[in-house]
Every structure is written in C-alpha cells, then in structure tokens.
Amino acid sequence: MPVHNALPYLDEALESILNQTFTDFEFVILDDASTDGSTQQLREWASRDSRIRLVEVEDNLGPVLSSERAAGEAKAPIVARMDADDISDPDRLRRQIQVLRENPDVGLAACLCDLVDSGGRQIRGPDLWRLARRSWMVPFPHGAIMYRRDLFERVGGYRRESELWEDQDLVLRMAAVAKIMVIPQPLYRVRQTAVSTRFTAGRQRQEQAIDSMYRQLAKPGKGGSSRNGKKIDPRVFLSLGSVILWSGGRPRLFTRLIRHGELSANPRTLAAIAWTAWASASPRSLRACLRMVASARNLIARSRIDLNAPFLWSPPASGGSARARPPSREASARARPASASATRRARPGKASR
C-alpha cells in the first residue's frame, strides 16, 4: 500500500486490512514522503502490529514509482494491492486467495466495488454490467486486485509511461498472458474524495495522461501521445469529470471540452458535450440518472452472470495494450512484485471455506 498524504482516511484503510479474516500476511506500506502527518500515524501502527513493514522515502516518487518501490519490498508469491483511502471488506483477502488456489491457471483475482463518499456512505453500488461488456476498460479498481508475483514479473511490472493509468495498463498486459477472475460482489469500497491521485495531479498532466490511455488502447503499438499535441480525446473530460461528480462536486468542464477537445460530428463528441453540459448545470440529476441507467444494466447483466461464482473476465480479442509485446530483458530485470498487502505463504487451511 503506497501512502502519500492519506489523512484523514488512513486509519480506516489500515484497519480494514489488519482486521481481515485471513491473517497470515505481511503488510508492506510505503510512505511516499507524506507531509500531512501520515508518516507519524504509520509509525504508530507499525509499532503495534508486527505484520506491518513500513518503508519511508524522503522524496516523493509519485504513483508509478512508489508502486514500483513498494513492489520491490514485497516478498510473497501472492500479492494484494490496497489504496490508502479505500476500504476492504473483512473477507476480501480470504476469498481472493481461495480463487487463486482453486484455479491454478488464474493469474489475477479481483472483486467489484462500491463507491463511497468522504464519510464512508455509499453513493453508488457495483457495476456488475461492466463484467459482461467486452471492453478495454478494466471493470474493477486498482486496490481490489490480487495476483501471482511471477505473473507481475513476467509482464514487466508497472510502466512509467502509463502514469495515472498504470493500473489499467498492468491488468491488460496480465490479461494477455493469464486468466483473470472477478468475484462479482463488492468486497472493496473506493472513496471518492479530493485525496484521489487524479485530483492532486495538475489538470494538464491529468488530461494528457488519460488522453494517452485512450489513444494507446485505440492504436496499440502506436504510442499514446495526442495526434496534434494540442487537442485531446473528448472521453478524457468524462473520465476526469466522473471523479468530481461522484465526489459530490460540480464538474465544470464544458468550456474546457469545447476549447481543448478533439471534436467532430460523431457519437463520442456528442456524448461528451451532453455529459459535460448536464454535469455543469445539474450534477445531482445527472448522478440520479446514471444510477438508474446502471441499475437497468445490472438487471440485464444478472441473466448472464452467476453472482455466487467468480467470473472469467477478458478484454476484447484484438487491439489495445493487452497485446503489448513481451517485456524486454531489461524490463524484466527491473520488474518487482506488486506493492501490496501480501500473503506470506499459501496455507490451504486458512483460505478454505
């Protein structure tokens, strides 16, 4: 779990891991040069629980390098990610470990999530329908993944050029070489607040990073930069605006979309214009509408998904970064086990139901 200025949500995140029903793990925490008191808080927790191994760095590494550094500290053959402002269900680790043990050919086990506000109140339920839709967009959050360490090393770990979408990039490259199973239940809660990395990163940096993601997925192997260096994909404004919207804010992105978006007469542009205009005028009604649409989609998805069994998820069969070339020898040498709360050993008795 990388940590950078995670107060006041840090304690709840820590407790949710330390109170897991599965208890045989090492909790690797990287303090990424926090300045808000998180460092002192982490030291206190580490003094009380021997499972915590705290690593402190003096200079802020950022999201990719902090994950990479924490990954280098992890020792376990099975690794679970946790984000410092989110919450894990008490049974999350046990159930994910069970999926990996019962399915030796599965490289990554994940779960769905609820969205919660700063007070921990649910603002949106799990998007079950995303599992049934064939899309390059990963249907589960970064903090909800658990995977085999050797798979992480095989694909070359996190990539610096994918900053702010490094989780999406990692999972798609894993999906290209191993099976991914998702527990179709919300065993993880993602907190939508201003502490989010996307909020704290500069606006231009955010836009360029997400634009790079969409272009990389559209044209694998062609690189992720904008076509003309100025205009960006209209979906960027929906992606970034959604974080603001579900945090309870008012995304004021319509004017910025008109000025900086790569607009044309197509459904993508029309959807972005409609969404940003609606979000600016009446965010509450847009949230209500999106909840209704998600509920309808979930109802349809239930006919295709068994809620009592892990779901085998995969991206589309062609295109996208999941078809990335195997990592070079140099990249493989740099690879590390993912940053995470990590299980020390696979003990059948503790993970079985």
C-alpha positions as CSV (number, residue, x, y, z in Angstrom):
1,M,0.0,0.0,0.0
2,P,1.7,3.2,-1.1
3,V,0.7,6.2,1.0
4,H,1.0,9.9,0.3
5,N,-0.9,12.4,2.5
6,A,-3.8,10.0,3.1
7,L,-5.2,11.6,6.3
8,P,-7.9,11.6,7.5
9,Y,-8.8,8.2,5.8
10,L,-5.6,6.3,6.6
11,D,-6.7,4.6,9.8
12,E,-9.9,3.1,8.2
13,A,-7.9,1.7,5.3
14,L,-5.3,0.2,7.7
15,E,-7.9,-1.3,10.0
16,S,-9.7,-2.9,7.0
17,I,-6.6,-4.9,6.2
18,L,-5.4,-5.7,9.7
19,N,-8.9,-7.0,10.6
20,Q,-9.1,-9.4,7.7
21,T,-10.4,-12.9,8.3
22,F,-7.3,-14.2,6.6
23,T,-4.4,-13.1,8.9
24,D,-1.2,-14.7,7.6
25,F,0.2,-11.8,5.6
26,E,3.0,-9.2,5.6
27,F,1.6,-5.6,5.2
28,V,4.2,-3.7,3.1
29,I,3.5,0.1,3.4
30,L,5.5,2.7,1.5
31,D,5.2,6.2,2.9
32,D,5.9,8.3,-0.2
33,A,7.2,11.5,1.6
34,S,3.9,12.4,3.3
35,T,3.7,15.9,4.8
36,D,0.3,15.7,6.5
37,G,1.1,13.6,9.5
38,S,0.6,10.2,7.7
39,T,4.2,9.2,8.5
40,Q,3.8,9.6,12.2
41,Q,0.4,7.7,12.1
42,L,2.0,4.9,10.1
43,R,4.9,4.6,12.6
44,E,2.4,4.2,15.5
45,W,0.5,1.5,13.6
46,A,3.8,-0.4,12.8
47,S,4.8,-0.3,16.4
48,R,1.5,-2.0,17.4
49,D,1.3,-4.7,14.7
50,S,4.3,-6.8,13.7
51,R,2.7,-7.7,10.3
52,I,3.3,-4.1,9.1
53,R,6.7,-3.4,7.4
54,L,6.9,0.3,6.9
55,V,9.3,1.8,4.2
56,E,9.8,5.5,4.2
57,V,11.2,7.6,1.4
58,E,12.3,11.3,1.6
59,D,11.5,12.4,-1.9
60,N,8.0,12.0,-3.4
61,L,8.1,9.3,-6.1
62,G,4.6,9.7,-7.5
63,P,2.1,6.9,-8.2
64,V,4.1,4.7,-10.5
65,L,7.5,4.8,-8.9
66,S,6.0,4.5,-5.4
67,S,4.2,1.3,-6.5
68,E,7.4,0.1,-8.1
69,R,9.4,0.7,-5.0
70,A,6.9,-0.9,-2.7
71,A,6.8,-3.8,-5.1
72,G,10.5,-4.3,-4.6
73,E,9.9,-4.7,-0.9
74,A,7.2,-7.4,-1.2
75,K,8.4,-11.0,-0.7
76,A,5.3,-13.1,-1.1
77,P,4.3,-15.3,-4.0
78,I,0.8,-13.9,-3.8
79,V,0.3,-10.1,-3.7
80,A,-2.7,-7.9,-3.0
81,R,-3.0,-4.2,-3.7
82,M,-4.6,-1.7,-1.3
83,D,-5.1,2.0,-1.7
84,A,-4.6,4.3,1.3
85,D,-8.0,6.0,1.3
86,D,-10.2,2.9,0.4
87,I,-11.7,0.1,2.5
88,S,-11.5,-3.6,2.1
89,D,-14.3,-6.0,3.2
90,P,-13.1,-8.2,6.1
91,D,-13.4,-11.3,4.0
92,R,-11.7,-9.9,0.8
93,L,-8.3,-11.5,1.1
94,R,-9.6,-14.9,2.1
95,R,-12.0,-15.1,-0.9
96,Q,-9.5,-13.8,-3.4
97,I,-6.8,-16.3,-2.2
98,Q,-9.4,-19.1,-2.5
99,V,-10.0,-18.2,-6.1
100,L,-6.2,-18.4,-6.9
101,R,-5.8,-21.7,-5.0
102,E,-8.8,-23.3,-6.7
103,N,-7.8,-22.1,-10.1
104,P,-4.0,-22.6,-10.7
105,D,-4.3,-21.2,-14.3
106,V,-5.7,-17.9,-13.0
107,G,-3.1,-15.2,-12.6
108,L,-5.2,-12.4,-11.1
109,A,-8.2,-12.4,-8.8
110,A,-10.3,-9.2,-8.3
111,C,-13.6,-8.1,-7.0
112,L,-16.2,-5.4,-7.7
113,C,-16.5,-2.3,-5.6
114,D,-18.9,0.3,-4.1
115,L,-18.2,4.0,-4.3
116,V,-18.4,5.8,-1.0
117,D,-18.1,9.5,0.0
118,S,-15.7,11.1,2.4
119,G,-17.8,9.8,5.3
120,G,-17.9,6.2,4.0
121,R,-21.5,6.4,2.9
122,Q,-22.4,4.5,-0.3
123,I,-23.0,6.8,-3.3
124,R,-23.1,4.1,-6.0
125,G,-23.2,0.3,-6.0
126,P,-21.1,-2.1,-8.0
127,D,-21.2,-2.0,-11.8
128,L,-22.0,-5.7,-12.5
129,W,-22.7,-4.9,-16.1
130,R,-19.1,-4.0,-16.8
131,L,-18.1,-7.6,-16.4
132,A,-20.4,-8.7,-19.2
133,R,-19.4,-5.9,-21.6
134,R,-16.4,-6.7,-23.8
135,S,-14.3,-3.5,-23.2
136,W,-10.7,-2.5,-22.7
137,M,-11.8,-0.6,-19.6
138,V,-10.9,-2.8,-16.6
139,P,-14.1,-3.3,-14.6
140,F,-12.5,-3.3,-11.1
141,P,-10.3,-0.8,-9.2
142,H,-6.6,-1.0,-8.7
143,G,-6.8,-1.5,-5.0
144,A,-9.1,-4.6,-5.4
145,I,-6.6,-6.8,-7.2
146,M,-4.6,-9.8,-6.0
147,Y,-2.2,-11.7,-8.3
148,R,0.7,-14.1,-8.5
149,R,4.1,-12.5,-8.1
150,D,5.6,-14.4,-11.0
151,L,2.9,-13.0,-13.4
152,F,3.8,-9.5,-12.4
153,E,7.5,-10.1,-13.1
154,R,6.6,-11.8,-16.4
155,V,4.8,-8.8,-17.8
156,G,7.4,-6.3,-16.6
157,G,5.5,-4.6,-13.8
158,Y,4.3,-1.0,-13.8
159,R,5.4,1.2,-16.7
160,R,6.3,4.8,-16.1
161,E,4.9,6.0,-19.4
162,S,1.4,4.9,-18.2
163,E,1.3,7.2,-15.1
164,L,-2.2,7.8,-13.8
165,W,-3.4,4.8,-15.7
166,E,-0.7,2.4,-14.7
167,D,-3.2,0.0,-13.1
168,Q,-5.2,-0.3,-16.4
169,D,-2.0,-0.9,-18.3
170,L,-0.8,-3.5,-15.9
171,V,-4.0,-5.5,-15.8
172,L,-4.4,-5.5,-19.6
173,R,-0.8,-6.8,-20.1
174,M,-1.6,-9.5,-17.5
175,A,-4.8,-10.4,-19.3
176,A,-2.8,-11.1,-22.4
177,V,-0.9,-13.9,-20.8
178,A,-3.0,-15.2,-18.0
179,K,-6.7,-15.7,-16.9
180,I,-8.4,-13.1,-14.8
181,M,-11.3,-14.0,-12.5
182,V,-13.5,-11.5,-10.7
183,I,-15.7,-12.1,-7.7
184,P,-19.0,-10.4,-8.8
185,Q,-19.6,-8.8,-5.4
186,P,-18.4,-5.6,-3.8
187,L,-15.6,-6.6,-1.4
188,Y,-13.9,-3.3,-1.8
189,R,-15.0,0.3,-1.3
190,V,-13.5,3.1,-3.3
191,R,-13.6,6.5,-1.6
192,Q,-14.3,9.5,-4.0
193,T,-12.5,12.5,-2.4
194,A,-10.1,15.2,-3.2
195,V,-7.3,13.0,-1.9
196,S,-7.5,11.0,-5.1
197,T,-4.4,11.0,-7.2
198,R,-6.4,12.4,-10.1
199,F,-7.4,15.3,-8.0
200,T,-4.0,16.1,-6.7
201,A,-2.2,15.8,-10.1
202,G,-2.2,19.0,-12.2
203,R,-5.1,19.4,-14.6
204,Q,-2.9,19.4,-17.7
205,R,-1.0,16.4,-16.5
206,Q,-4.2,14.5,-15.8
207,E,-5.7,15.3,-19.2
208,Q,-2.5,14.3,-21.1
209,A,-2.3,11.0,-19.1
210,I,-5.9,9.9,-19.8
211,D,-5.7,11.1,-23.4
212,S,-2.6,8.9,-23.7
213,M,-4.6,5.9,-22.3
214,Y,-7.4,6.3,-24.8
215,R,-5.1,6.6,-27.8
216,Q,-2.9,3.7,-26.7
217,L,-6.0,1.5,-26.4
218,A,-7.3,2.6,-29.8
219,K,-3.9,2.1,-31.6
220,P,-1.8,-0.5,-29.9
221,G,1.9,-0.1,-30.6
222,K,1.5,3.4,-32.0
223,G,2.2,5.2,-28.7
224,G,-0.1,7.2,-26.5
225,S,0.5,10.9,-27.4
226,S,-2.1,13.2,-28.8
227,R,-2.3,13.3,-32.6
228,N,-1.6,17.0,-32.9
229,G,-0.2,17.7,-29.5
230,K,-3.0,20.1,-28.5
231,K,-6.4,18.6,-28.8
232,I,-7.4,15.7,-26.6
233,D,-9.9,12.9,-26.7
234,P,-13.4,14.0,-25.6
235,R,-13.7,11.0,-23.3
236,V,-11.0,12.5,-21.1
237,F,-13.5,15.0,-19.8
238,L,-16.0,12.4,-18.9
239,S,-13.3,10.3,-17.2
240,L,-12.0,13.1,-15.1
241,G,-15.4,14.7,-14.6
242,S,-16.8,11.5,-13.2
243,V,-14.3,11.6,-10.3
244,I,-15.6,15.1,-9.4
245,L,-19.2,14.2,-10.0
246,W,-19.2,11.1,-7.7
247,S,-17.2,13.1,-5.1
248,G,-20.3,15.3,-4.8
249,G,-18.8,18.2,-6.8
250,R,-19.9,20.0,-9.9
251,P,-17.7,19.2,-12.9
252,R,-17.2,22.5,-14.8
253,L,-15.6,21.1,-17.9
254,F,-18.0,22.1,-20.7
255,T,-16.0,25.2,-21.8
256,R,-12.7,23.3,-21.5
257,L,-14.1,20.5,-23.7
258,I,-15.0,23.0,-26.3
259,R,-11.6,24.7,-26.2
260,H,-9.3,21.7,-25.9
261,G,-11.3,18.7,-27.0
262,E,-10.7,17.0,-30.4
263,L,-14.3,17.5,-31.6
264,S,-16.0,16.1,-34.6
265,A,-19.5,15.0,-35.7
266,N,-19.6,11.6,-34.0
267,P,-21.4,10.0,-31.1
268,R,-18.3,10.3,-28.9
269,T,-18.2,14.1,-29.2
270,L,-22.0,14.4,-28.8
271,A,-22.0,12.3,-25.7
272,A,-19.1,14.3,-24.2
273,I,-20.9,17.6,-24.9
274,A,-24.2,16.5,-23.4
275,W,-22.5,15.0,-20.3
276,T,-20.3,18.0,-19.5
277,A,-23.2,20.4,-20.1
278,W,-25.5,18.4,-17.9
279,A,-22.9,17.9,-15.2
280,S,-22.3,21.6,-15.0
281,A,-25.9,22.6,-14.9
282,S,-27.3,19.9,-12.6
283,P,-24.9,17.3,-11.2
284,R,-27.5,15.9,-8.8
285,S,-29.9,15.0,-11.5
286,L,-27.0,13.5,-13.6
287,R,-26.0,11.3,-10.7
288,A,-29.6,10.1,-10.3
289,C,-29.8,9.4,-14.0
290,L,-26.6,7.5,-14.0
291,R,-27.7,5.4,-11.1
292,M,-30.9,4.5,-12.9
293,V,-29.0,3.5,-16.0
294,A,-26.5,1.4,-14.0
295,S,-29.4,-0.4,-12.2
296,A,-31.0,-1.3,-15.5
297,R,-27.7,-2.5,-17.0
298,N,-27.1,-4.6,-13.8
299,L,-30.5,-6.1,-14.1
300,I,-29.8,-7.3,-17.6
301,A,-26.3,-8.5,-16.6
302,R,-27.6,-10.7,-13.9
303,S,-29.1,-13.0,-16.5
304,R,-25.5,-13.7,-17.8
305,I,-23.5,-13.7,-14.5
306,D,-23.7,-16.1,-11.6
307,L,-23.4,-13.9,-8.5
308,N,-22.2,-16.9,-6.4
309,A,-19.2,-17.8,-8.6
310,P,-16.1,-16.0,-9.8
311,F,-16.5,-14.6,-13.3
312,L,-13.8,-15.2,-16.0
313,W,-13.2,-11.7,-17.4
314,S,-11.1,-10.8,-20.5
315,P,-10.8,-7.8,-22.8
316,P,-11.6,-7.9,-26.5
317,A,-9.7,-10.4,-28.6
318,S,-7.7,-7.9,-30.6
319,G,-6.3,-4.4,-30.3
320,G,-5.4,-2.4,-27.1
321,S,-2.5,-2.5,-24.8
322,A,-3.3,-6.0,-23.7
323,R,-1.5,-7.2,-26.8
324,A,1.7,-5.4,-25.8
325,R,5.0,-7.1,-26.7
326,P,6.7,-9.3,-24.1
327,P,8.9,-7.3,-21.8
328,S,12.5,-6.8,-22.8
329,R,15.3,-8.4,-20.8
330,E,16.0,-5.0,-19.3
331,A,12.3,-4.5,-18.3
332,S,12.2,-8.0,-16.8
333,A,15.2,-7.3,-14.7
334,R,13.5,-4.2,-13.3
335,A,10.3,-6.0,-12.5
336,R,9.2,-6.2,-8.9
337,P,6.4,-8.0,-7.1
338,A,3.5,-5.5,-6.9
339,S,3.1,-3.2,-4.0
340,A,0.6,-4.5,-1.7
341,S,-0.6,-6.1,1.5
342,A,0.9,-9.5,0.7
343,T,0.3,-13.1,1.9
344,R,3.5,-14.8,3.2
345,R,2.6,-18.3,2.3
346,A,-0.3,-20.2,0.8
347,R,-1.7,-22.3,3.6
348,P,-4.7,-24.3,2.4
349,G,-6.4,-24.5,5.7
350,K,-6.7,-20.7,6.2
351,A,-8.1,-19.9,2.9
352,S,-10.7,-22.7,2.5
353,R,-14.3,-22.0,3.4
